[in-house]
Amino acid sequence: MNLTPIDEAVFNAQELAAGIAAMALVQDLIKKGFEASAVSENLSLDILERKKAMKDHKHINMLLNFIAQTRASIGISA
């Protein structure tokens, strides 16, 4: 399929926008992971709160690992 220069520019712009949105999502996950980690390590909090925070932290790490593996499989790495 041959793209015209304008079609290629539009495609590249859309790809850039999708990449920026994906990075915003990753940054948000990292922030939430740090927050959950801090809560899980706070010994002054109730054990149930800390357990939920640890569960959230593990889930976030799983999501970040999945994103990294997916990106690596298509040739994108940090």
Secondary structure, DSSP 4 states (H G I P E B T S, - for coil): -PPPHHHHHHHHHHHHHHHHHHHHHHHHHHHHHHHHHHHHH-TTS-HHHHHHHHHHHHHHHHHHHHHHHHHHHTT---
